[in-house]
Amino acid sequence: QLQLQESGPGLVKPSETLSLTCTVSGGSISTNIFYWGWIRQAPGEGLEWIGSIYYDENTYYNPSLKSRVTISLDTSKNQFSLRLSSVTAADTAFYYCASHDSSGYEYFVGWGPGILVTVSS
Amino acid sequence: EIVMMQSPATLSVSPGERATLSCRASQSVSTKLAWYQQKPGQAPRLLIYGASNRATDFPARFRGSGSGTEFTLTISSLQSEDFAVYYCQQYENWPLLTFGGGTKVEIK
């Protein structure tokens, strides 16, 4: 069974770059079955899709964050990563990595437990 | 962007009663609609996909219905473990995925 686990710093300074990694176990990120995505949730708020990446490294980003987001794959480590630049307090949130199907089934079937990232000096 | 709107924001229900949650899309999403359940301190879990297909982890008291712009999640007889926040998500407009604001189901 696919398992996902986020890792990275829990505290980032304003204007710096947030960097998180998701380690996937129980399956290969090189599969053409799944996309690998990031979703965030500000404390007490709703869910916001950040973006997704496919095994061929095609990326898809939320237009509201596109100018600051990079998602990449590391197939040697079975990981994918999120970089969000120029962060502000508004980027404080729980960040989840998740998998979703392709070909018209883009709902999130597997989630990591999430990691809280606080933006503060 | 397809905007997803959920109502009510909070639903107070007694155990054993029925809960009816609504999700409305700003334009048609056909049946490309998913529901998630999120408990405090946990990640969301897929509950319903394709508007009415229940994920294997969830019992039959959870039912999704609707198509186009109007969707409903019905929990027929609320159990203690069902009190949570429920989110809808459209995937018709891939590659832009959007969620509703959520409905919190609380104990009355």
Interface residues (C-beta under 8 A of the other chain):
Chain A: G46 L47 E48 W49 S52 Y60 N62 P63 Y96 A98 H100 G104 Y105 E106 Y107 F108 V109 W111 G112 P113 G114
Chain B: E1 K32 A34 Y36 Q42 A43 P44 R45 L46 Y49 Y87 Q89 Y91 W94 P95 L96 L97 T98 F99 G100 G101 G102
